Amino acid sequence: MPTPPRTLNIGILAHVDAGKTSLTERLLFDTGTIRRLGSVDGGSTQTDTGTIERQRGITVHSAVAAFRVGDTQVNLIDTPGHSDFIAEVERALGVLDAAVLVLSAVEGVQAQTRVLMRTLRETRLPTLVFVNKIDRAGARADALLADIRRKLTPYAAPMTHVRNVGTRTATTAPRSYDDAPFRTSVAELLAEHDDTLLARVVDGPEPTPAELAKALADQTAQALVHPVYFGSAIGGQGVDALIDAIVALAPEPASSDSDPQAPPRGTVFAVERDPSSGHKTAYLRLFAGHVTNRQHLTFTSPNNESDTHTHTHSRTHSGRLTALEVVGADNGNSTDTRTGTGGPATLTPGSIGKLRGLPGIRVGDHLGRPPARTPRFATPTLRSVVRPRGPGAALAARLHAALTDLADQDPLIRARTEPGGATSVLLYGEVQKEVIAATLADAYGIEAVFEPSRTVCTERPAGSGESATEMDRGPAPTGHWASVGLRVAPAPYGSGNTFRYETELGALPRAFHQAIEETVHATLGAGGPHGWAVADCTVTLVRSGFNSIFSTAGDFRALTGIVLVHALKDAGTEVYEPYRAFELDCPPATLAAVAAHLSSVGALIEESRAAGEAWLLRGTVAARAVAAIERRLPGLTHGEAVWWCRPAGERPVTTPRNATPTTPDRLA
């Protein structure tokens, strides 16, 4: 039996318009996978296959393509570049062996580039840097390398040099270890993380080229250093050196278990839905075991789709595959049980498969044993109510069903029904809203209207509270044949909601216990006294009773919600709003105006210092103020500011306890 090829899963990450999808297309072309180069502007690329992606020229969902070099198969995962789709990028990171971060030699290091690089470094994912568009007017090489070292990582190792940068005749050439200055610079960089190598650099003997090449590969695999390559995806310059580096420097997949007897274990990182049939195709990265067609599989869905820490349980679902396609394999190896064509396909550890026949599959689902630490993604901080442009309950129902379908592809948007029957979704930004609206129109034939986005807040108990309603020779005062007493208390920040018992478990039938627990979680998610979902709350059942003849689970569902609302009011709740930690580079001449504007919107500047030719400001600000800051900065800094921010938890809103419910409009 022939040895299966080594498989690497490589992510292509970048800020918008850096040329990420064009680079993916060039890699496929130069390795002979495709015969003709596609165009982003022409909508003919291999990975931007959706109508919205082709129309807008941006990547919205992660896509997979494969090429082979020798005995190595490389699965390329092309990820979105716009910050509104950062969750899509973060999901892809969990299935990658390494990444290529793409920069534009013209635009340089952008805010989104810094967000991506920080995430890559935090996850210790081996990363190569590709500086694209060296043949464009305004392109920089040495100056941009200095920016990379200052803004992204000090451990950048340039592996190619550029001639005639910024012109159509720009070319690249690989640097050689035979060149003494290059050999010295690489040795000094690697010595930062290797004491033995440091001693060789200081006292001799000087490391050999072979030793330096091995040390570079080892430290790249450990995400300690980041080789940098220059080139042009459109012209093809420098891409051959990048291909060689991907194969030579990307580490062997360490997270895959090759034991054929191991139970299958993997992660679903993307889901597509056929617009005509509605059938789903799930992309699964397999870490252990084997998957074959017609196999019965069980998945666990983590509850990271919530906009607050309101759930503690996971959902499991099972199904049998009707079709399996291994990415990069011969298409004849995929089998569809509906047609019976093709030979048997087997998904092995490290590979990516396209699975069909699983209607309940969602992005983020885990096959087999879930990982010990499930990543929590930065949750969206905006919510918008969506209504169909046109009357009728049937149209509203179609809209809700369509948004629920989209939530399967991105669970973090968390489509839910609002009081009055409208549907709302969580959002990262306005571009995401525009893409969802266009998708609804193109894929579902529904023209939707989005209300202005509002900041999502959270309520947390301010103290302990208790409430009870009981039967006495008849139904409770509420008319329900049930007795329920609940106590609520604060839980540690970020711990989520927990339901406990102080009553005996056998005191109620199991169906009644389940009705109480499910209603507790649903009520906390629906909103507390101020109208926001309640988080970090411990709810304890302290009293219960039923009538063996008249009581039903419906009685307990209805009464539990009423009692819990009273207990929350008794405890009192505080409203928390999301905050962002920010970094801002601005020209020195604009520092006073920028600082004044930040202070006017409530930002707390925690650090300010000179950083090269700019001033660096660090601090925190309420998420609701970020959009206003981003609109104002270009004018204040003549377009020269670089703004970056990330989630920084939540802080109490300065409103009186148990005051009139705080609305997003008031927060704004």
C-alpha positions as CSV (number, residue, x, y, z in Angstrom):
1,M,0.0,0.0,0.0
2,P,1.5,3.4,-1.0
3,T,2.4,5.8,1.8
4,P,-0.2,8.6,2.1
5,P,1.1,12.0,1.4
6,R,2.1,14.4,4.2
7,T,-0.8,16.8,4.7
8,L,-0.4,20.4,5.8
9,N,-3.4,22.7,6.5
10,I,-2.3,26.3,5.9
11,G,-4.4,29.4,6.5
12,I,-4.1,32.5,4.3
13,L,-4.8,35.6,6.4
14,A,-4.7,39.2,5.6
15,H,-6.3,42.6,5.9
16,V,-8.8,43.7,3.2
17,D,-7.3,44.1,-0.3
18,A,-3.8,42.8,0.6
19,G,-4.2,40.2,-2.2
20,K,-4.9,37.2,-0.1
21,T,-7.3,35.5,-2.5
22,S,-5.1,36.4,-5.5
23,L,-2.2,34.7,-3.7
24,T,-4.3,31.6,-3.2
25,E,-5.1,31.6,-6.9
26,R,-1.4,32.0,-7.8
27,L,-0.3,29.1,-5.5
28,L,-2.8,26.8,-7.2
29,F,-1.7,27.9,-10.6
30,D,2.0,27.7,-10.1
31,T,1.7,24.2,-8.6
32,G,-0.4,23.0,-11.6
33,T,-3.6,22.5,-9.7
34,I,-5.5,24.9,-12.0
35,R,-4.7,25.7,-15.7
36,R,-5.9,29.3,-15.7
37,L,-5.5,32.1,-13.2
38,G,-8.8,33.5,-11.9
39,S,-9.4,37.1,-11.0
40,V,-10.9,38.6,-7.9
41,D,-12.3,41.6,-9.9
42,G,-13.7,39.2,-12.5
43,G,-15.2,36.9,-9.9
44,S,-13.5,33.8,-11.3
45,T,-11.3,32.7,-8.4
46,Q,-11.4,29.2,-7.0
47,T,-12.2,30.1,-3.3
48,D,-14.5,33.1,-3.6
49,T,-17.4,31.1,-5.0
50,G,-20.4,32.8,-3.3
51,T,-22.5,35.3,-5.2
52,I,-21.8,38.0,-2.6
53,E,-18.0,37.3,-2.7
54,R,-17.9,37.5,-6.5
55,Q,-19.9,40.7,-6.6
56,R,-18.0,42.5,-3.8
57,G,-14.5,41.0,-4.4
58,I,-14.1,40.1,-0.7
59,T,-14.0,36.8,1.1
60,V,-16.9,36.3,3.5
61,H,-16.5,32.6,4.4
62,S,-13.5,30.4,4.8
63,A,-12.9,28.3,1.7
64,V,-10.6,25.3,1.0
65,A,-8.4,24.4,-2.0
66,A,-5.5,22.0,-2.3
67,F,-2.2,21.6,-4.1
68,R,0.6,19.1,-4.0
69,V,4.4,19.6,-4.0
70,G,6.3,16.3,-4.1
71,D,4.9,14.0,-1.4
72,T,3.3,17.0,0.5
73,Q,-0.3,18.0,0.1
74,V,-1.2,21.5,1.2
75,N,-4.7,22.4,2.0
76,L,-5.2,26.1,1.7
77,I,-7.8,27.8,3.8
78,D,-8.6,31.2,2.4
79,T,-10.1,33.3,5.3
80,P,-12.0,36.6,5.3
81,G,-10.0,39.8,5.5
82,H,-12.6,42.3,6.8
83,S,-12.7,42.8,10.6
84,D,-16.5,42.2,10.6
85,F,-15.7,38.5,9.9
86,I,-13.0,38.0,12.5
87,A,-14.9,35.1,14.0
88,E,-14.7,33.2,10.7
89,V,-10.9,33.6,10.9
90,E,-10.7,32.6,14.5
91,R,-12.7,29.4,13.8
92,A,-10.3,28.5,11.0
93,L,-7.2,28.9,13.3
94,G,-8.3,25.9,15.3
95,V,-7.8,23.5,12.3
96,L,-4.5,25.0,11.0
97,D,-1.0,23.7,11.1
98,A,0.5,27.0,10.1
99,A,-0.4,30.3,8.5
100,V,0.7,32.8,5.8
101,L,0.0,36.4,6.8
102,V,-0.3,38.6,3.7
103,L,0.6,42.3,3.7
104,S,0.4,44.8,0.9
105,A,3.8,46.5,0.2
106,V,1.8,49.6,-0.6
107,E,-0.7,49.9,2.3
108,G,1.7,48.2,4.8
109,V,0.8,47.2,8.3
110,Q,-2.9,47.8,8.8
111,A,-5.0,47.7,12.0
112,Q,-6.5,44.3,11.0
113,T,-3.0,43.0,10.3
114,R,-2.1,43.7,13.9
115,V,-5.2,42.0,15.2
116,L,-4.4,38.9,13.1
117,M,-0.8,38.8,14.1
118,R,-1.5,39.2,17.8
119,T,-4.0,36.3,17.5
120,L,-1.5,34.2,15.7
121,R,1.1,34.8,18.3
122,E,-1.2,34.1,21.2
123,T,-2.2,30.8,19.7
124,R,1.5,30.1,18.9
125,L,0.6,29.1,15.3
126,P,3.7,29.0,13.0
127,T,3.4,31.9,10.6
128,L,5.2,33.0,7.5
129,V,4.8,36.6,6.2
130,F,4.3,37.3,2.5
131,V,4.6,41.0,1.4
132,N,2.5,41.3,-1.7
133,K,2.3,43.9,-4.5
134,I,6.0,44.8,-4.8
135,D,5.4,45.8,-8.4
136,R,2.8,48.4,-7.5
137,A,3.7,52.2,-7.4
138,G,4.3,53.2,-3.8
139,A,5.5,49.8,-2.7
140,R,8.2,49.7,0.1
141,A,10.6,47.0,1.1
142,D,13.2,48.0,3.8
143,A,10.9,50.6,5.4
144,L,8.0,48.1,5.5
145,L,10.3,45.5,7.1
146,A,11.1,48.0,9.8
147,D,7.3,48.5,10.3
148,I,6.8,44.8,10.6
149,R,9.4,44.5,13.3
150,R,8.0,47.5,15.2
151,K,4.3,46.8,14.8
152,L,3.9,43.0,14.4
153,T,7.0,41.1,15.6
154,P,10.6,41.9,16.3
155,Y,11.5,38.4,15.2
156,A,11.0,38.9,11.4
157,A,13.6,37.2,9.2
158,P,13.6,38.5,5.6
159,M,14.4,35.5,3.3
160,T,14.2,37.3,0.0
161,H,15.4,40.7,-1.3
162,V,13.7,42.9,-3.8
163,R,15.1,44.8,-6.8
164,N,13.3,47.8,-8.4
165,V,10.6,47.8,-5.7
166,G,7.5,49.9,-6.6
167,T,8.0,49.4,-10.4
168,R,6.6,46.9,-13.0
169,T,10.1,45.4,-13.3
170,A,10.3,44.5,-9.6
171,T,11.9,41.1,-9.0
172,T,12.9,39.0,-6.0
173,A,15.7,36.7,-5.3
174,P,16.3,34.3,-2.3
175,R,18.9,35.3,0.2
176,S,21.7,32.9,0.6
177,Y,23.5,31.6,3.7
178,D,26.7,31.9,1.7
179,D,26.3,35.6,2.1
180,A,28.1,36.5,5.3
181,P,26.0,39.5,6.4
182,F,22.8,37.5,5.9
183,R,24.2,34.6,7.7
184,T,25.2,36.8,10.6
185,S,21.8,38.5,10.8
186,V,19.9,35.2,10.9
187,A,22.3,33.8,13.5
188,E,21.8,36.8,15.7
189,L,18.0,36.6,15.4
190,L,17.9,32.9,16.2
191,A,20.3,33.3,19.1
192,E,17.6,35.4,20.8
193,H,15.8,32.1,21.6
194,D,18.8,29.7,21.8
195,D,21.5,30.0,24.4
196,T,23.7,27.4,22.7
197,L,23.5,29.2,19.4
198,L,24.2,32.5,21.2
199,A,27.4,31.1,22.6
200,R,28.4,30.0,19.1
201,V,27.7,33.5,17.7
202,V,29.7,35.2,20.5
203,D,32.6,32.8,21.0
204,G,32.6,30.6,17.9
205,P,32.7,28.5,16.0
206,E,30.2,30.2,13.7
207,P,27.1,28.1,12.9
208,T,27.1,26.4,9.5
209,P,24.4,27.2,6.9
210,A,22.9,23.8,7.5
211,E,22.7,24.4,11.2
212,L,21.1,27.8,10.7
213,A,18.6,26.4,8.2
214,K,17.6,23.7,10.8
215,A,17.4,26.2,13.6
216,L,15.2,28.5,11.5
217,A,12.8,25.6,10.7
218,D,12.7,24.6,14.4
219,Q,12.0,28.2,15.7
220,T,9.5,28.8,12.9
221,A,7.6,25.6,14.0
222,Q,7.6,27.0,17.6
223,A,6.2,30.3,16.3
224,L,9.3,32.1,17.8
225,V,10.5,33.6,14.5
226,H,8.6,34.6,11.3
227,P,10.3,34.3,7.9
228,V,9.3,37.1,5.5
229,Y,9.0,36.8,1.8
230,F,8.4,39.5,-0.8
231,G,6.6,39.1,-4.1
232,S,3.6,39.7,-6.3
233,A,0.6,37.4,-6.5
234,I,-0.5,38.9,-9.8
235,G,2.9,38.8,-11.4
236,G,4.1,35.6,-9.7
237,Q,7.4,37.1,-8.4
238,G,8.6,35.5,-5.2
239,V,5.8,32.9,-5.0
240,D,8.1,30.0,-5.8
241,A,10.2,30.9,-2.7
242,L,7.0,31.0,-0.6
243,I,5.9,27.5,-1.9
244,D,9.3,26.1,-1.0
245,A,9.1,27.7,2.5
246,I,5.6,26.3,3.2
247,V,6.8,22.8,2.5
248,A,10.2,23.2,4.2
249,L,9.4,25.3,7.2
250,A,5.8,24.4,8.2
251,P,5.9,21.8,11.0
252,E,4.7,18.3,10.8
253,P,1.1,18.3,12.2
254,A,1.6,17.6,15.9
255,S,-2.1,17.6,16.8
256,S,-3.1,14.6,14.6
257,D,-3.2,11.0,16.0
258,S,-2.2,8.4,13.4
259,D,-3.5,5.4,15.4
260,P,-6.0,3.7,13.1
261,Q,-7.8,2.3,16.1
262,A,-8.4,5.7,17.7
263,P,-12.0,6.9,17.7
264,P,-12.6,9.7,15.1
265,R,-12.1,13.2,16.4
266,G,-12.4,16.4,14.5
267,T,-13.8,19.9,14.2
268,V,-16.3,21.5,11.7
269,F,-14.9,24.9,10.7
270,A,-17.2,25.8,7.8
271,V,-20.7,24.9,6.5
272,E,-22.1,25.6,3.0
273,R,-25.7,25.3,2.0
274,D,-26.8,24.5,-1.6
275,P,-29.1,27.3,-2.7
276,S,-31.3,25.1,-4.8
277,S,-31.6,21.9,-2.7
278,G,-30.9,23.4,0.8
279,H,-28.5,20.5,1.6
280,K,-25.5,21.2,3.8
281,T,-21.9,20.5,3.2
282,A,-19.7,20.6,6.3
283,Y,-15.9,21.0,6.2
284,L,-14.3,18.7,8.9
285,R,-10.6,18.7,9.9
286,L,-9.9,15.3,11.3
287,F,-7.4,15.0,14.1
288,A,-7.7,11.3,15.0
289,G,-9.3,8.1,13.7
290,H,-10.8,7.5,10.3
291,V,-14.1,8.5,8.7
292,T,-15.7,6.6,5.8
293,N,-18.8,7.1,3.8
294,R,-22.1,5.9,5.3
295,Q,-20.5,6.0,8.7
296,H,-22.7,7.0,11.7
297,L,-21.2,10.0,13.4
298,T,-22.0,11.9,16.7
299,F,-21.2,15.6,17.0
300,T,-21.2,17.9,20.0
301,S,-22.2,21.6,19.5
302,P,-20.6,23.9,22.0
303,N,-22.7,26.8,23.2
304,N,-20.4,29.6,22.1
305,E,-23.1,31.0,20.0
306,S,-24.5,32.9,22.9
307,D,-24.1,36.6,23.2
308,T,-23.5,36.2,27.0
309,H,-22.3,33.5,29.3
310,T,-25.8,32.2,29.8
311,H,-25.6,28.5,28.9
312,T,-23.6,25.7,30.4
313,H,-24.8,22.7,28.4
314,S,-23.8,21.4,25.0
315,R,-26.0,19.8,22.3
316,T,-25.3,16.4,20.8
317,H,-26.6,15.1,17.5
318,S,-26.0,12.2,15.2
319,G,-26.3,11.3,11.6
320,R,-25.1,9.0,8.8
321,L,-23.0,10.3,6.0
322,T,-24.5,10.1,2.5
323,A,-21.4,11.5,0.8
324,L,-17.8,12.1,1.7
325,E,-15.2,14.0,-0.4
326,V,-11.6,14.2,0.8
327,V,-10.1,17.6,-0.1
328,G,-7.3,17.2,-2.6
329,A,-8.1,13.6,-3.4
330,D,-9.1,12.2,-6.7
331,N,-12.8,13.0,-7.2
332,G,-13.4,9.4,-8.2
333,N,-12.8,8.5,-4.5
334,S,-15.9,10.2,-3.3
335,T,-19.0,8.2,-2.9
336,D,-22.7,9.2,-2.8
337,T,-25.0,6.6,-1.5
338,R,-27.9,8.1,-3.5
339,T,-26.1,7.2,-6.8
340,G,-23.7,4.5,-5.7
341,T,-21.0,5.9,-7.9
342,G,-17.3,6.2,-7.2
343,G,-14.9,4.2,-5.0
344,P,-14.7,4.2,-1.2
345,A,-13.3,7.4,0.3
346,T,-11.5,7.5,3.7
347,L,-10.7,10.6,5.7
348,T,-7.5,10.2,7.6
349,P,-5.9,12.3,10.4
350,G,-4.7,15.7,9.2
351,S,-7.0,15.7,6.2
352,I,-10.1,17.8,5.5
353,G,-13.3,16.3,4.3
354,K,-16.5,17.6,2.8
355,L,-19.4,15.8,4.6
356,R,-23.0,15.6,3.3
357,G,-26.1,14.1,4.8
358,L,-26.0,15.7,8.2
359,P,-28.9,18.2,8.4
360,G,-28.2,19.2,12.0
361,I,-24.5,20.1,11.5
362,R,-23.3,23.5,12.5
363,V,-20.0,25.5,12.4
364,G,-18.0,24.7,15.5
365,D,-19.3,21.2,16.0
366,H,-16.9,18.6,17.4
367,L,-16.8,15.0,16.2
368,G,-16.1,12.6,19.0
369,R,-14.6,13.8,22.2
370,P,-14.6,17.6,22.4
371,P,-11.2,19.3,23.1
372,A,-10.3,19.9,26.7
373,R,-10.3,23.6,26.0
374,T,-13.0,24.9,23.6
375,P,-12.0,28.3,22.2
376,R,-14.3,31.1,23.1
377,F,-14.6,33.6,20.3
378,A,-15.0,37.4,20.6
379,T,-18.7,37.8,20.7
380,P,-20.5,40.4,18.6
381,T,-21.4,43.6,20.4
382,L,-24.2,44.9,18.1
383,R,-27.7,43.6,17.7
384,S,-30.1,44.6,14.9
385,V,-33.8,43.7,14.5
386,V,-34.5,42.4,11.0
387,R,-37.9,42.7,9.3
388,P,-39.1,41.8,5.8
389,R,-39.9,44.6,3.5
390,G,-43.5,43.8,3.1
391,P,-46.4,42.7,5.3
392,G,-47.6,39.2,6.2
393,A,-46.8,36.5,8.8
394,A,-45.7,34.1,6.1
395,L,-43.0,36.4,4.9
396,A,-41.8,37.0,8.5
397,A,-41.7,33.3,9.1
398,R,-39.6,32.8,5.9
399,L,-37.2,35.5,7.1
400,H,-36.8,33.9,10.5
401,A,-36.1,30.5,8.8
402,A,-33.5,32.1,6.5
403,L,-31.7,33.8,9.3
404,T,-31.7,30.5,11.3
405,D,-30.1,28.8,8.3
406,L,-27.4,31.5,8.2
407,A,-26.8,31.0,11.9
408,D,-25.8,27.4,11.1
409,Q,-22.9,28.9,9.0
410,D,-22.1,31.5,11.7
411,P,-23.6,30.5,15.1
412,L,-22.4,33.8,16.7
413,I,-25.0,35.8,14.9
414,R,-27.6,34.0,17.1
415,A,-30.8,34.7,15.4
416,R,-33.6,34.9,17.9
417,T,-37.3,35.9,18.0
418,E,-38.0,39.2,19.7
419,P,-41.2,40.2,21.5
420,G,-43.7,41.0,18.8
421,G,-42.4,38.4,16.5
422,A,-39.5,40.1,14.8
423,T,-36.1,38.4,14.4
424,S,-32.9,39.9,15.6
425,V,-29.2,39.0,14.9
426,L,-25.9,39.8,16.5
427,L,-23.3,41.6,14.4
428,Y,-19.7,42.7,14.4
429,G,-20.2,45.6,12.1
430,E,-22.1,47.3,9.3
431,V,-20.4,45.5,6.5
432,Q,-21.5,42.2,7.9
433,K,-25.1,43.6,8.0
434,E,-24.9,44.5,4.3
435,V,-23.6,41.0,3.4
436,I,-26.4,39.3,5.4
437,A,-29.0,41.6,3.7
438,A,-27.5,40.7,0.2
439,T,-27.5,37.0,1.0
440,L,-31.1,37.1,2.1
441,A,-32.0,38.8,-1.2
442,D,-29.9,36.6,-3.5
443,A,-30.2,33.2,-1.8
444,Y,-33.6,33.4,-0.3
445,G,-35.5,36.0,-2.3
446,I,-36.3,38.0,0.8
447,E,-35.7,41.8,0.9
448,A,-35.0,42.6,4.5
449,V,-34.8,45.9,6.4
450,F,-32.4,46.2,9.3
451,E,-33.1,48.5,12.2
452,P,-30.1,50.6,13.4
453,S,-27.6,48.5,15.3
454,R,-27.5,48.8,19.1
455,T,-24.9,47.8,21.6
456,V,-25.5,44.6,23.4
457,C,-25.3,44.8,27.2
458,T,-25.5,42.2,30.0
459,E,-27.1,42.1,33.4
460,R,-25.5,40.5,36.4
461,P,-27.0,40.0,39.9
462,A,-26.1,42.7,42.3
463,G,-26.9,40.6,45.3
464,S,-29.0,37.6,46.4
465,G,-32.7,37.4,46.1
466,E,-35.5,34.9,46.6
467,S,-39.1,34.3,45.5
468,A,-41.6,31.4,45.9
469,T,-45.1,30.6,44.9
470,E,-46.9,27.6,46.3
471,M,-50.1,25.6,46.0
472,D,-52.4,25.4,49.0
473,R,-55.3,23.0,48.6
474,G,-55.6,24.1,45.0
475,P,-53.5,25.7,42.3
476,A,-51.0,28.5,43.1
477,P,-52.2,32.1,43.1
478,T,-51.0,32.2,39.5
479,G,-53.4,29.4,38.5
480,H,-50.7,26.8,38.1
481,W,-50.6,23.4,39.7
482,A,-47.0,23.7,40.9
483,S,-44.9,25.0,43.8
484,V,-41.6,26.6,42.9
485,G,-39.1,28.6,45.1
486,L,-35.9,30.0,43.6
487,R,-32.9,31.8,45.0
488,V,-30.5,33.8,42.8
489,A,-27.0,34.9,43.7
490,P,-24.0,36.3,41.8
491,A,-21.5,33.9,40.3
492,P,-17.8,34.7,39.5
493,Y,-17.3,36.9,36.4
494,G,-17.2,34.8,33.3
495,S,-18.3,31.6,34.9
496,G,-21.7,31.5,33.2
497,N,-25.1,30.6,34.6
498,T,-25.6,27.6,36.9
499,F,-28.7,25.8,38.1
500,R,-28.6,23.9,41.4
501,Y,-30.9,22.0,43.8
502,E,-31.4,22.3,47.5
503,T,-34.5,20.1,47.3
504,E,-34.3,16.3,47.0
505,L,-33.9,15.2,43.4
506,G,-36.7,12.6,43.8
507,A,-39.1,15.1,45.2
508,L,-40.4,15.9,41.7
509,P,-40.8,13.7,38.6
510,R,-37.9,14.0,36.2
511,A,-40.0,15.8,33.5
512,F,-40.8,18.5,36.1
513,H,-37.2,19.0,37.1
514,Q,-36.2,19.3,33.4
515,A,-39.0,21.8,32.8
516,I,-37.7,24.0,35.7
517,E,-34.1,23.9,34.6
518,E,-34.8,24.6,30.9
519,T,-37.0,27.5,31.9
520,V,-34.4,29.0,34.2
521,H,-31.8,29.1,31.4
522,A,-34.4,30.4,28.8
523,T,-35.6,33.1,31.2
524,L,-32.1,34.3,32.0
525,G,-31.3,34.5,28.3
526,A,-34.5,36.4,27.5
527,G,-33.6,39.2,29.8
528,G,-33.6,40.5,33.4
529,P,-35.3,43.6,34.9
530,H,-33.4,45.9,32.6
531,G,-34.2,43.8,29.5
532,W,-30.7,42.4,28.9
533,A,-29.7,38.7,29.1
534,V,-28.5,37.7,32.6
535,A,-25.0,36.3,33.0
536,D,-22.9,34.8,35.8
537,C,-25.9,33.9,37.9
538,T,-26.4,30.9,40.2
539,V,-30.0,29.8,40.5
540,T,-31.0,27.4,43.2
541,L,-34.3,25.5,43.5
542,V,-35.1,25.8,47.2
543,R,-38.8,24.7,47.2
544,S,-40.9,22.5,45.0
545,G,-44.2,20.6,45.0
546,F,-46.7,19.0,42.7
547,N,-50.2,17.5,42.5
548,S,-50.0,13.9,41.2
549,I,-53.3,14.3,39.4
550,F,-53.3,17.8,38.0
551,S,-49.7,19.0,37.7
552,T,-48.0,19.1,34.3
553,A,-44.6,20.1,33.0
554,G,-46.4,23.2,31.5
555,D,-47.4,24.3,34.9
556,F,-43.7,24.3,36.0
557,R,-42.5,26.0,32.9
558,A,-44.9,28.9,33.3
559,L,-44.5,29.3,37.1
560,T,-40.7,29.0,37.0
561,G,-40.4,32.0,34.7
562,I,-42.7,34.1,36.9
563,V,-40.8,33.2,40.1
564,L,-37.4,33.7,38.6
565,V,-38.3,37.2,37.4
566,H,-39.4,38.1,41.0
567,A,-36.2,36.7,42.4
568,L,-34.1,38.7,40.0
569,K,-35.9,41.9,41.0
570,D,-35.4,41.1,44.7
571,A,-31.7,40.6,44.1
572,G,-31.3,43.6,41.8
573,T,-29.1,43.6,38.8
574,E,-26.4,45.7,37.3
575,V,-26.0,46.4,33.6
576,Y,-22.6,45.8,32.1
577,E,-21.5,47.1,28.7
578,P,-18.7,45.7,26.5
579,Y,-15.3,47.4,26.5
580,R,-12.4,47.5,24.0
581,A,-8.7,47.7,24.7
582,F,-7.2,50.0,22.0
583,E,-3.8,50.9,20.5
584,L,-3.5,54.0,18.3
585,D,-0.6,55.3,16.3
586,C,-0.9,59.0,15.3
587,P,1.4,61.7,14.0
588,P,2.9,63.8,16.8
589,A,1.2,67.0,15.5
590,T,-2.2,65.5,15.9
591,L,-1.7,64.1,19.4
592,A,-3.5,66.8,21.3
593,A,-6.6,66.7,19.1
594,V,-6.7,62.9,19.2
595,A,-6.4,62.7,22.9
596,A,-9.1,65.3,23.4
597,H,-11.5,63.4,21.2
598,L,-10.8,60.1,23.0
599,S,-11.4,61.8,26.4
600,S,-14.7,63.3,25.1
601,V,-16.1,59.8,24.3
602,G,-15.1,58.4,27.7
603,A,-11.9,56.6,26.7
604,L,-9.3,56.0,29.4
605,I,-5.8,56.6,28.0
606,E,-3.5,54.4,30.1
607,E,-0.2,54.8,28.2
608,S,1.2,57.4,25.7
609,R,4.7,57.4,24.4
610,A,6.8,58.2,21.3
611,A,7.2,55.2,19.0
612,G,9.5,56.0,16.1
613,E,7.9,58.8,14.0
614,A,4.5,58.4,15.7
615,W,2.9,58.6,19.1
616,L,1.4,55.4,20.5
617,L,-1.6,55.6,22.8
618,R,-3.0,52.6,24.7
619,G,-6.2,52.4,26.8
620,T,-9.8,51.2,27.1
621,V,-13.1,52.5,25.8
622,A,-16.7,51.5,25.7
623,A,-17.5,49.5,22.6
624,R,-20.4,51.8,21.8
625,A,-17.9,54.6,21.2
626,V,-15.6,52.7,18.8
627,A,-17.6,53.5,15.6
628,A,-17.5,57.2,16.4
629,I,-13.8,57.1,17.0
630,E,-13.1,55.3,13.8
631,R,-15.2,57.8,11.8
632,R,-13.4,60.8,13.4
633,L,-9.8,59.6,13.3
634,P,-9.1,60.0,9.6
635,G,-10.0,63.7,9.7
636,L,-8.1,64.4,12.9
637,T,-4.9,62.7,11.7
638,H,-5.1,63.4,7.9
639,G,-5.6,59.7,7.3
640,E,-2.4,58.7,9.0
641,A,-3.7,57.0,12.2
642,V,-3.5,53.3,12.7
643,W,-6.3,52.1,15.1
644,W,-6.5,48.6,16.6
645,C,-8.8,47.3,19.3
646,R,-9.9,44.0,20.8
647,P,-12.4,42.8,23.4
648,A,-11.6,43.8,27.0
649,G,-14.4,42.4,29.0
650,E,-17.3,44.4,30.4
651,R,-17.8,47.1,32.9
652,P,-20.8,48.4,34.8
653,V,-22.9,51.1,33.1
654,T,-23.3,54.1,35.3
655,T,-27.0,53.9,35.9
656,P,-28.8,53.5,39.3
657,R,-29.6,50.0,40.4
658,N,-33.1,49.0,39.4
659,A,-33.6,52.2,37.5
660,T,-35.6,52.5,34.3
661,P,-34.3,49.8,31.9
662,T,-31.2,51.0,30.1
663,T,-31.6,50.9,26.3
664,P,-28.8,50.9,23.7
665,D,-30.1,54.3,22.5
666,R,-29.5,55.8,25.9
667,L,-26.0,54.1,26.0
668,A,-25.2,55.8,22.7
